[in-house]
């Protein structure tokens, strides 16, 4: 057999075909040949332009060629490769997204490192990595404001780019006139079309498709590439964004396979942590950093929805709830906007009154249900939360520190999650959408009552 293979290399040297590859055997001989088929028994059928065909084992070749053959075998059954290779797509995007033609089997953390994204959150069930370049970096030659990589327990699940968004755009005068909004919409549409035009030469004309349902339904331009759906949205001149997800998920309008109600209840119950000091806290709620804009409502809702295994995006939530330029979202608007999404996933939104007594809070926390709480955020309240949390950890704050986001440096409406309670100390635990430092802070119930707007919600069965 070795003599036959050696003869094959000598006889076919110099023969080429349009889709040929240069192969090197372990003796250092080279041949140009096209792969006809790779077989599960680790053999490959090769063919040259002269029509010569031979079946040889992978072990005939040097390590680099064997690796390529194993890769071809691993993707067998996924259809023909797109004419644009993954490395050229990376060059087009200006970002190291792909390391081969399939993103969905890549570890999330390794992909984030390749893309230079910082970890935003990691739970037992999901993780996300985010960057806010705020237009200082480019994707597809267009300034990008936000990049987010979402992963499940092990692998990448989706990728999102926001190129321009009303919440990120500066308003120098502080006054938002109808003319300002119109000018913003025109800039957003123009940014989206530049992204569209950058993709067309490589991937061709896109088809029109839809994602989501109800108030969260959006019309998108869609390109398909090797099991990836690349979708561009320029929704109502509010933002220009791109989402990349598995093609079969896009075929379902973005819906993911549902976890059963019983399994979700077990998961959420397992997330309740009981500590020796009496703290009872829900773990595994993903952190979403709203960034330098007043998106506390859509960001908090995204956190809660994703914890409940419902995919969500704060930008789309902001659009559906008619969030104002720079931020500001009413509770009623987002309740209505998310109604169809929640019901489609077998859940319901429940208003639970205004009691902040730890005994009342415990009814929900004990089942693993975080509470969305609307309050008036003031510097004094934030100081109390920071100081109380520091004292619990054996530290003392020497001076008041800002909460971390511009909208919270002064008094204003706010929303956060209540994620825990302590019956012994009379405290509740809150979690804000400002990054990991604000994932868990403890507030005396008296201070919470003074700040409360008087309404709270849970998403439950």
N, C-alpha and C positions, 0 to 999 in steps of 0.2 A: 504493500500500500504506500509506504514511504517513497518507493521508486516512482510510482505512478504520479504522486503529488509533485515530486521534484520535476518529473518530465512535464507535467502540466505547467509549472512555472516557467520552465525553459522555453517550451513551445509557444506560450502565449505572451511572452515578454514583448512589449511594444504595442500589442493590440489594445485599442481603447474603445469606449462607448460613451454616449452623452452623459450617462449617470454613473460612470465608473468611479471607483475609488482605488487608490494605490494600496495594495496589500503586500506585506512582507512576511515571509515564513521564517521559521526559527533558524534556517541556514543563511538568512540574509538576502534571499532572492526576492525580487519584486515582480508584481504583475498588476495590470490595470484590469479590473473586472467589476461587473455590476452584480449586486445581490438579488437573486431571484427569490430566495426563500430561506428563512432561518427555521430550524426544526427543534422541537423540544429535547431531542437526544444530543443537542449541542453539535449539530452539523449544519453547514451552510451550503446552499446551491449557488454557484457563481457562474456568470456568463460574460463572455467578451463580445466585442462588436463583430467578430468573425463567426459568432454563433457557437463557439465551443462551450460546453457545459460540463461541470464536474461538481460532485458533492464531496466535501472534505470536512474533517472535524475542526472545531474551533482551535484545538491544541496545535494545529498546523502553524498558527500565526504567532507573532510576537504579542507581548502583553497589551499594547495599545490597541491592536486590532481585535484581540479577544474581548477587551472591555467594550469596544464598539458593538461587537456581535451580541454580547450579553445584553447590552442596552436595547438593541433591535428586538431581541427575543422578549425582553420585559414589556415592551410596548406593543407586542403582537396582538392583533384583534382590535386595536384602537383606530384603525383606518389609516389612510394614506397621509403622510406628513404634508403639512402646508409648504408651499414653495418658498416661503420666507422662513429661513432658519431662526432659531431662538436667539443666537448671538447678534444677528442683524436687527432683531426686534429690540434687544437691549440697547443697541446703538441708536435706534430711532427714538426710544424713550429717554435716552440719556441717563439710564439708571440700570444697575445690575439686578434686574428682577429675576430672570430665569438662569438656571444653570444647565438646563436641558429643555426638552419641548413640553414638559409637564410640571406645573407649579404645585399641583395638589398633593403630591407625595413628598414634598419638601418639609423638613422640620421648620416650625414657625420661627423659633429663636435664631436658627442659622440663616434663614432668609432675611430676617430683620437686620442681622449683623451685616449681611451682604448689601442691604439697601441703606445701611447707616441710620436705622431707626432706633430710637430709645424705647425700652420697655415701659409701657404705660400701666399694664395690669397683667397679672397671671393668677388664675385660680386653678382649682383641681380639674376644671372642665373646659376652660377656654383661656386664651390670652390675646392681648392686643398691643401693638407697638405703634407709636405716633410721632410725627414731627410737625411743627408749625414753622415752616420756612418763611411764611408771610410774604411770598413773592420774590424772595432773595435767591431761590433756586428754581430750576426749570425742569419740566417734564414735557417731552414732545415739543421742545423749544418754546414752551409757554410757561410764564411764571406760575408756580404752584403755591397755594397758601396752606394746604393741609394734606398730609399723606398718612394713611392708616392701613396697617396690615392686621387682619383678623385671623386667628387660628383656633382650632378646636383643641382637644386634649393633646394631639401630637403634631398635626400637619396644618398647613396653610388652608384657609377656607375662602378668603376673599381679600381684595385689595381695593382701596378707594383713594382717589385724588380729587381735591377741590381746587379748581383753578381760580375761581373768583366767586365771591359770595357777599351779599349785602351786609352780613354781619361782620365781615372782615374789612370792609371798605371804610376808609377814614372820612369823616365829615368835618372838615376844618372849622367851619363856622358854628358847628353844633346844632344848626337848624336844618331840618330835613324838609325841603319843599317838594312839591310835585315835580318840578324841573330836575331836582337832584335825583329823585327816584327814577325818572325817565332816563337821565344820563347814565345812572348806574346800570339800568337794564340794558342799555345799548352797549356799554362796555362788556357786560357779562356775555351777551349774545355774540359779540365780536370775538371774545376770548374762546368761547365754545367752538365757533366756526373755524378759528385758526387751528385748534386741536383736530377738528374734523378733517380739515384740509391736509394736515400733516400725516394722517393715517391713510388717506385714500390712495396715494401713489403706491404704497406697499401692500395694503390689504384690500384695495378695491372699494367700490361704492358699498356703503352699509345698507342693511335693511332696517325698516322701522319695526319697533317692538315695544312692549310695555312691561313694566315692573310694578309689583305691588297691586293693591286693590283699594277700592273706596277712595277716601281723601288722600291716601298715600300712593295712589296710582300715578305713574309718570311715564311719559312717552320718551323713548330713547332711540338713538342710532346704535345699531348693533353690528359688530364684526365678529366672525367666528374664526378661531385659530387653534388648531390642535386641542380641542376639548375645552378651550377657554372662550367665554363670551366677554368681549370688550365693549362696554356700553357707555355711551356719552349722553348726558342729560343737560339741557339748558332750560330748566323748568321755570316758565313764566318770567324769565329775566331776573330770577332771584339768585340763582347760582349756576355755574357751569362746573359739572362734576363728571368723573369717570369712575365706573365700577368694573372690576374684573372678577368674575366668578366662574365656577364650573358651568359648562354649556348646558348640562342637563338641569341644573338648578335654575338657570335663566329660562329654560323652557317651561319651568313651573312658575314663572313670574317672580322668581327670587325666593320662593318658599323652600324651606328645608324639611327633611324628614322629621316628623313629629315624634317626640318622646311621649310614651304613654303617660296618662294622668297618674297612675299608681307609681310608676318609676320616678316621675318628677316629684311627687310627694315624698318619696323615700330619699331622693337626692336632697331636697330642701331640708328635710328633718335632719339629715346627716350634717348639714351646714351649721346647725345651732351648736355653739360652743358654750359650755358652762364652766366657769372658772372658780377657783377656790375662794376668791374674795366676794363672790356673789354676782359677778358680772355674767350676764347672759347675752351673747352677741352672735349675729349671723355672719358667718364667713363666706367667702367665695362670691361676693358681689363685685362684678368687674368695675374697675375705675375708668371713668371717662373724663379727661381734662377738657373743659369747655374752651380753653384758650382765652385770649384777650378780647372777649366779647361777652355780652350779656345773654348767654345761652344756658343759664342754669336750669330752666325748665326742660328744654329738649334734651340736654345732656343727662339730667337726672332720670328722665323717662327712658332714655336709651339704656342706662345702667339697669334700671328695674326690669325692662322688657327683656334684655339679654340674659339677665339672671333667671328669668322665667322661661328661657330657651326660645325666645321670640326675636329673630333678627331685627335690628333697628338701626337707624342712622340719624344722628341729631340734626343734620342739615335738612333731611327730608321731613323730619318731625317739625322743624322750625317753619318750613315752607307750608306744610299742611295746616299748621296752627296760626299762620299769618303773623309770625314773629316780626317785630318791627326792625327797622334798620339799626344795626348795632346791638339789638337784643330787646327783650321785653315780650313776654308771652302770657296770655290770660289762661287761667285754669280751665274755664269753660271751653275755650277754643281747642286746647289740646285734648281735653276729654272727648270732645266730639270727633276730632280728627283721628284719634286712635281707636275709636269704637269698633270699626269693622276689623281692624288688625287683631284686636284682643279677642273678639268673638270668633273670628276665623280660626284661632288657635285654641279654642275651647276654654277661654278664661273670661272673667268679667271684672269690671272696675267697680269697686264698692267704696262709697263715702262712709267714713266711720266716725263722724262727729268730731268733737274738739278736745276730748279729755286726754290730758297728758299724764294722768296718774300711771305710775309704773305697773300697777295691777292691770289696767286697761291695755297698755302697750304690750304686756306679757302675752295676752291672748293671741296676738298675731306673731310676735317674735318667736314664741315657742313652737309655732308651726313652720318657721323659716320664712315668714312673709314680711319683707321690709315695708315700711310705711313712708309714703311721700307726704311730706309736711311743709305747708306754706307758712312763712314767717316774715317778719320785718327784721331784716339784718341791719344792725347798727354797730358802730365801733365798740360800744360798751358790751354788746352781746358777744362779739367776736373775741374781745379781750377776756371775757368770762370763760368762754369755751377754751381758749388757749391756756389761760392761767390754771383753770381747774384740771385740765388734762396734764399739764406740766407737773402740778403738785402730785397728781396720782402716780406719776412716773418718777417722783423723787427729785424733781427739778423746780426751780423758781425763775419766773420771768422777771427781768430787771426793768423792762419797759414794754409799753404796748407795741405789738407788731401788727402790721396790716394783715388782713386775711389772705391776701395773695392775688386778688383780682380787683380790677379798678371799680367794678360795680359795687364792691363791698367795703370800700374805703369810707363810704357815707351811708346814711340810712336809705333803705329801699326794699322793695319786695324781693323775696328770695324763696327758693325751695331747696330742701335737702332730704336725705333719707334718714329715718330713724331706724337704727339697726340693732339696738340693744337696750337693756335696762338693768338696774340693780335695785332690788326691793329694799335692801338693807341701808343703802346710802341715799336713796331717793334721787337717783340720777338716771338720765337717758343718754344713749350713745347716738351721735349723729354722724353722717358721712356726706361730705360736699364734693361737687364735681370740679375740684380744683387740683387734682393730682394726689399722689400717694400720701403726702404729708397731712392731708385732710380726710384720709380714709376712715379714721375713727377718733372722734373727740367726745369727751363726756361733759354734760351740762347738768347742773342742778335743775330739778323740775320747776322750781320757782322762777328761775331765769328763763326757762323755756316758755312758761305760761305768759310771762311779760312780753315775749317776742312774738307769740303765736298770732297768726291771722285768723285762726279758728276753724280751719278745715284741713282734713287729712284724707288720703286715699290709699287703698291697697288693691293690687291685682291678685285675684284668687280664682278658685274654681267655682 
